[in-house]
Amino acid sequence: MISRTSWRRWRAVALAGMLGLGSGGCGDPRASLPLEHPTPTPFEPMQVRAQANVAAVPGFADQTGGGVFVTAMGQAIRVRLDGSLASLGNHPGNPVVPGKVHAVFRMGTGSALVETETGLFLSQGSWLISPPWRDALPPGLKATAATLDGAVWLAHASGLYRLRDGQLAALKVSGAALDGLSAMVAAPTDSGGSALWVVRQGELRVVLQTAVNVWQVRPVALPLESDERVVDLVGLGASETGPAELWVLTSQRLLRRAADGWRGVSLMQRPTQVLASGRFLWVKAGDTLLSHDADAGTWGVVSGLDTREFHFLAADESGCAWVQLGAETVAISRGPVPRVLGLYEGMTLVDDNLVVSARPAPGEAPLSFAFELGGVRVPSSGPTYYMGGVEADGTPRPYSFVGLTPGRQTLSAVALYANGTESRRSVSFDFQPVSTQPVSWEADIRPIHQARCAKCHELKGPGLDLSTYALWKTNKERILTQVRQQLMPADGPMDPQLITLIQRWAATGANP
């Protein structure tokens, strides 16, 4: 178990009564609930089959392509964008070997939490890494969710846990564990802040932070019928086009929490499975499979796909869903969507010299390729498609992030094919150019290294030695890549404010 010093007891207050976080109703709640009536357009999806026998248990999909899944034999595997297998092995610095794998959950932008018989491991790059809290929880994870403060929440059979700054702690309600959780997602509240929404024993609740280390667990007044219960939750992230959203699957229907309250979504058949990532939603309803693009405000219905034996595994922010179709594992999307590398969904960017590259979808090469950002379309030639940065003499390339207006922005990678079809991947990010406030290694970066990096990145540690200013400066680009994509630290995601601080230090001259 976790050492006593690693655990902090939190105080949570369960409020009595139904607190109006949603619009309730009198009489028949279904009759009073506003309804949306999607008109989906049929489409034949692009399909990529995984070259492995994958089990029908939760997995992780990486927005740069591929993901981490579990085989029928209980082994964690990394699958590439084209369905082939990539290396994934036990890190030589681990104290134990990962046992039989039960499931994989999202941990950060590019990392996954792997639950095994010998404890919890982080999948980062080609390694399974043992964190200090590896044996804190026995098998029994139900869901994970990341909130805007850099914390990752773990819904476990034994209760609710919060991981932040490499420390794992349990949330208590009047001294008791918050057990019985089956689903969880981070989504906005009425005030616009981010909160943790959970399903407990078929009921929806919200976990709100009201002070330092103080949370309130509140019931939510959902407009449900007497025999209706909550089954699952998913969330859509914010973009330049629209705010983040909460979607609820009940035993009878699909609900959407809009700015003006709850709405029902009227589908031709009863929904039974739901999955979401980024600005895309997938719904299995009867024998149909539906896809919703929140930015475009459109719905599509998949054609030419036998969904009788069907199970969602994972989805990524590009609109791609990994599913189990009978004995096969297939990645499905609305077209050959390119993947963006170097910039991820929801990222805070301070470095206007960033170079972004793109990877086209497997199969036919695009006829032409371009990036769109800030109202400018920038052609790019392959085989490596990129934009941004500066030339060798320091002058900006034909287009860079220099001069981009601060605030929410969207970059699109656009591929045009010989048959006239166009496919795009749009990434929403927050641009906050480098401030004039000085950032130094000694005052700002060294404390981060000591708190989050030293246990692995010292002279005798399992990772690259980064124990001095000179080593950080020499390896700053490598460090930036790792923290930007939330691949490091190895004991859990870093606070977004610390990531921004490291970016600012590197972008302003890596001062001592």
N, C-alpha and C positions, 0 to 999 in steps of 0.2 A: 504494500500500500504506500501512498504518498507519505513523506515524512511530515511530522507535526508542524514544522515551520513552513511547509508548503501550503498548508490549508488555512484559509481564513474563513471564519464563520460569518455569514452574512445574515442580516435581519430582513425578513420580508413580511409584509402585512397583507393578509387575505381580507379584502373588504367584503362585508356582508351585503347581500342584495345585488341586484342587477344594476350595474353602473352604465349609463347610457353612452357607450362608445359607438353604438350603431343606431339606426332608426328602428325602433320597435313599432308594433302596431297592435290594434285591438281587433277582436273578431278573427277573421280568417287572414293570417299574415300573408299568404300567397296572393290573395286578391288585392291587397293594398300595396304590394311591392311593385315598383316600376319594372318593366320587362324590356330587355333588349332582344331583338330578333335578327340574329346573324343571317346573312345570305351568302353562304360559302360558294366559292368558285372551284370547280374540280381541277385538280392538277395531278400529273403523274410524277412521283418523286424521283429524285436521283438516289440510287442505292449503292452503298459500299458494304460488302460483307467482310466480317472479321474472320481472319484465318485461324480460328481457334474455337474450341467447344466451350462456350461461356455459360455460366449458370444464371438463372433468373433471379438474381439478388442485386441490390443497389450497387451502382458503379459510379465512376467519376468521369466526366467529359471535359476535356481541356479546350478552351476557345481557340487555341492555336492549331487544333486538330488532334484526333485520337482521344485516348483516355486510359484509365486504369480499371480493370474488371477482374472478376473472379472466374476461374475455370470450374468445370464440373468436378474436378479432382481437388478443389480447394486451394488453388495456387493463384497468387496475384500476378497479373500480366499487364504489360503496357502495349496498347494497340496504336499503331500509327494511323494517320488520316486515310491512307489507302487500304487499311485493313490488315496490313502485315504486322508482325510482332517486333517490338523493340526490346532492348535489354532492360531488365528490372531484377536486381538481385540484393542479397543481404549485404549491408555496408560492413566492411571489415572491422570497423570500430564498435559494432554492436555487441553487447554482452551476451545476447542470446540470438538464436536463429528463429525467424518468424515461423509459427506453427501453421496449422490448417487455417485458411482464411474464410471468414464468414461473410463479410461485406466490405464495401469501400464507400467512403463518404467524402464530400467536398470539404476541404480544409481552408484553402486559399485560392488565389487566382490560378496558380499552376501546381498546386499540391493537393494531395488526398490523404485522408486518414484511413488506414487499413486495420481492421479488427481481426486479430488472429487468436489462436488458442494460447499463445504465449504472450499476449498483451497487444497494445496498440502501437502501430508503427506509422511513420510519415513516409509517403511516397513522394520523393523529390528528385526530378531528373531520372537517372537510371538506378537509383538506390532506394531501398527500404531502410529508413533510419529510425533507430530506437530513441525516443525522447525520454527525459528524466521521469516522466509520469507514465511510462509504458505499462506498468502493472497496477496502476491505480484503480482501473475498472475492469471487471471480468466481462466476458462477452455479454452483449445485451444492448448495444447501441441501436437507437431507433431513427435518429435524425441529427443533423448538424445545421447550424446557421451562423452567419457572420454579421455582426452589427457594425455601425459606422465608427464606433470607438475603437475598432481594432480587435475586439473580443470575438472568440468563437465559442458558441454554446453547444453543449452536447446533451441531447435527450437520451437518457439511459433507462433501462428497466428499473434501476434503483433510485432514480431522481434526475434532477436538472443540474448541470455543471457548467461552469464558466471558465474558459481558458484565456488568460491574458498575461502578457509579459512572461510567458513560460511557466506560469503558475496556474494550477487547477484547483478550483474550490467549488463547494456544493452550495446551492441555494436552498434555504430552509423556509418553510412556511409555518410560523408559530412553533418552531423547533422541530418540525417534521419534514421529511423529504417530499419534494414535489414529484411523486411517482405517477405511474399510469399515463405517461405521455406517449402519443403515437405519431405526432407530426409537429413540425415547427418551422417557422420562417420569420425573417426580419422584414418588417413593412411599416409604413407611416401610421401615425396616430392622427386624431382630429386636429391637433395643434401643428401638425407638419413634421414633428420629430420622429425619429426612428425608434421602434420598440420591437420586442420579441413576442410573436403570437404563437400560441401553442394549442394543441388539441389534447384535452385530458378527459378520458372516459367519455368520448363522444361530444364533449362540450368545448366551446371556444373560449380561451382566456388570453389576456394580454399581460405581459410582464414589463412594468415601467420602472425606470430608475427615478427616485424622487430626491435622493441626497447621496452623498458619498457612502458606498457600500449599503445603501438602503433601497430596496425594491418593493413595489406593490404588485400583487398578483390579483388582477381584476377579472371577474366574469364579464362577458360581452352579451349585450341584448340583441341576439340574432333573431330575425323574423322567421322562426321555424314553426312547423306544425308539431303537434304533440308527439307524434311517432317518428319525427325526423331527427337525425343526429349528424354531427360533423364527422366526416371521414378523413379528409386530407386538406392541406393548405399548400399554396404556392404563391410566389411573389414575382412581380415584374420590376426591374430596376428603373431608375429615373434616366431620362435622356434629354436632349435639347428640345425634343418634341413634346414630351409629357412627363408627369410625375410618376414616382413608384406606385405600385398597386398591390392590393391583396385580393386573392381569389380563393374561394372556399368551395370544396366539393362536399356535398351532403349525401345522405343515403338516397336522395330523390332528385337532386338537381345541382346546378352550378350557380354560385353567387359571386358577384363582383362588388368590391367596396370602392365606389367612386367618390369624387369630391363632395357630392351632394347626398351621400348615404349609400345604403345597400341597394343593389339591383339584381334581379334575376336574369339569367341568360337562357332564353328559350331555345332548346335544341330539339331536333326531330326525335331523338331517342335518349333514354336516360344515360347520363354520363357515369362511368365507372372508374376511370383512371384519369389523372391529370398530371402534367409535368410542365415546368417552366424554367427559363433561364434568360437573362438579359431582357429583351423586349418581346420575347416570343413565348407563346403558350401552345401546348399540345393537349388535346382532349380525346380520349377514347369513349365513344358513346354508341352502345349497341355494337353493330358491325361496321361502324364508320370511324374514321380517324380524321380529326379536324386540327387545323393549324391557324393560330391567330397572330398577326403582326400588329403590335400595339402602335408602332410609329405610323404605319400606313393606314391603320384602322380597318384592316381587311381580314376576312376569314377565307380559308381554303379547305377543301375536303379531298383527301387522298383517293386516287383511283388506281386500279390495277394492282392492288395489294391485298393479299388474303390475310385478314386480321382475326381469324377465328381463334388461333392460339397466339395470344399477344400479351406482352408485358413490357412496360417501360423500364429502362435501366438507368439512363442519365440523359441530360441535355446540356448543350453549351450555348453561349451567348450569340453564336452565329445563326441560330435557328435550326441547328442540327439535333436530331434526337436519335439516341441509340436504343434499339428495341430488340426484344426477343420475338422472333417469328417462328413458332414451332421449335425446331432444333437449331435454327440459325440466328446469329446476332448480326443485325444490319443497322448501319447509320443511314438515316433518311433525312433529306432536306428538299427544299422547293426548287433547287437547282444547283449548279456547280459553284457554290459560294466560295470565294477566296478567303484565306485566313490572314489576319494581320499579326505581325510579330513586332515586339518592342513597345506596343501600346495596347493596354487592355481596357475592357469595359469598366467605367467608373474611376479610372485612374486620375490622380492629381499630378499634373505635369508642371514642373518648374524650369526644366532645361529646354531652352529654345533651340539648342543644337542637336536635339534628338534625331536619330535616323530611324525611320520606320520602314520595314520591309513587308512584303506580302508573298504568300504562297498560294498559287492557283490550286483549284480542286483537282483530284486525280483524274486522269483521262486526257481528253483532247486539250491541247494548249490553246489559250485564247488568241484571237486574231490581233487584238490590241489590248492595252492595259493602261489604266490611269488612276490617279488619286484625286479626290476632291476634298478640299478643306477651305473654309472661310470664303466660299463663293468662287474659288479658283480651281480649275481642272488642270492637273499636271500629268502629262503623258509620261510613261515609264517603259523602258525596254527591258526584255528578259535576257537570259533566263532568270536573273535575280531582279525583282521589281522593288524599287526603293524610292524614298523621297526624304527630304530634310537634310539637316547638317550643313557643313561648310566644306569648301574646297580646300586643297592643301595650303593655299596661300591665305586662308582665313576668310575669304569672301563667301557669302551665302550661296548655296546652290540655287538653281532656277526658282525653287520654292523651298522655304524652310519655315519653321515655326516663329522665326523672328518677325515681330510686328503683328502677330496674331492678337486679336482683342481678348483680354482676360475674361474668364467666365466659362460657362458650359459651351463646349464645341463638339462637333461631330466630324470625324474623318471617315471617308468612304474609299474602299479599294474596289475598283470597277473593272470587270473583265468583259470584253465584247467578243463573241464567238462568230465563226464563219456563217452560221445559220441565221444570224441577226439577233439572237437572244443576248441579253445583257444580265450579268449577275453581279451583285454587289454585297460587300460586308461593311456595315457602318458601325463605328466604334465611338461611343459617347465618352468624353473625358472633360475634366475641369482644368483649364489652363490658368495657372497662377505664376506669372513670370518672376524671376529671381528678384528678391527684395534687396534693398541697399544695406540692410542690417548685416554686419559681418558675422560669419560662422567660422569657428576654428576647430581644429582637431582636439586641442587640449580641453577647451571649455565645453564643447558641444558633442563631439564625436567619440572621444575617449570614454565618457560615461555610458554611451550606448554600447560600445564594444565590451566594457566590463560587465554590463548587466545582461546582454543578450548574445554576445558572440564569443566571449573568452573561454567558455567551457569546451568549445570545439576548436577555436581558432587561436590557440596558443602553441608554443614550440612543441610540446608533447601531446597536443590534442590530435583527434582523428582528422581534422580539416586543415586547410592551408593556414600557415602561420600568419596572423595579422596583428601581432602583439605590439607593433610600433607605428608611429606616424608614417615613417618611410614606407613600410609595407602596405599601409592603407593607401597612400598616395600612388604607389606603383600599381596597385591592383584596383584602383577606384572604378574603372569601367566594368570590370568583372563583378565587383561588389554591387554596383548600381543595377546591373542586369538581374542579379539574384534578388535584391530587395524590391526592385520595381515589380517583378513578377511574383513576389511573395513566395519565392522558393526557399528563402532563408529568413530567419534562423531555423535550425532544425528542431527546436522545441515548440514551434508554433508561430503563427503570423506575427509580424511586427506592427506596432501601433502606426497607423497611417501618418501621424504627425512626425514620428521619428524617421519614417521613410522620406518624407518631404525634407526634413533637416539634412539627411545624408545627401539628397539630390542638390540642395542649395550649397552645401559645402563643396561638392565636386564641381558644380557649375560656376562657382565664384573663385576658383583658383586653388582649391584644396589647401587652405591655409593651415599652418602648423598650430 
